[in-house]
Amino acid sequence: MAAIESPCILVCSMDMKTGYCFGCGRTRDEISAWLDMTPVQRREVMALLPARLETVERRPRRETRRTRMARERGQVI
C-alpha cells in the first residue's frame, strides 16, 4: 500500500480568523476528508496551501519540520 501524501507537519492548531491550520493551511473539513480524497483532489488542495499560510494571523513559535527542512536546504520560507 502506498503512503498517502500529506502536508501535515504536526502543528495542529487552527487560526480562528481564516479557518486554516497554522501548520499545513488546510481547513477542518479538508483535514477530516483527506483520506477519502483522490490523489488529484489532494494535490489541488496542496497547491492552495502556500498562499493560505501567508494569511494566517500568527506563526507557530517553535520551529516546525517544514522550516527546519527548508533551513537545512538553505531555502527561505
C-alpha positions, -999 to 999 in steps of 0.1 A, spaced: 0 0 0 14 34 -10 18 62 15 -8 90 13 8 123 5 0 149 33 11 184 41 7 178 78 37 190 99 21 181 133 13 217 142 -24 211 146 -39 244 156 -65 264 138 -64 302 130 -98 312 141 -99 342 117 -91 323 85 -101 288 95 -68 274 83 -44 252 103 -13 271 113 8 241 103 -5 229 70 -30 255 58 -59 231 54 -94 237 67 -110 214 93 -132 199 65 -102 192 43 -83 176 71 -112 153 80 -118 144 43 -82 139 35 -81 101 34 -112 100 13 -99 124 -13 -83 112 -46 -46 120 -52 -57 146 -77 -80 163 -51 -52 163 -26 -28 179 -50 -53 206 -58 -57 214 -21 -19 213 -16 -14 238 -45 -35 263 -24 -17 259 8 13 283 4 -9 313 -3 -32 303 26 -3 301 51 6 337 42 -28 348 55 -28 332 90 -27 357 119 4 342 137 30 317 131 39 288 154 65 297 179 85 265 176 105 255 146 84 232 125 96 203 104 89 223 73 110 253 84 138 230 97 140 211 64 139 244 44 167 258 67 188 227 62 183 230 24 192 267 26 158 279 15 137 307 29 101 301 39 
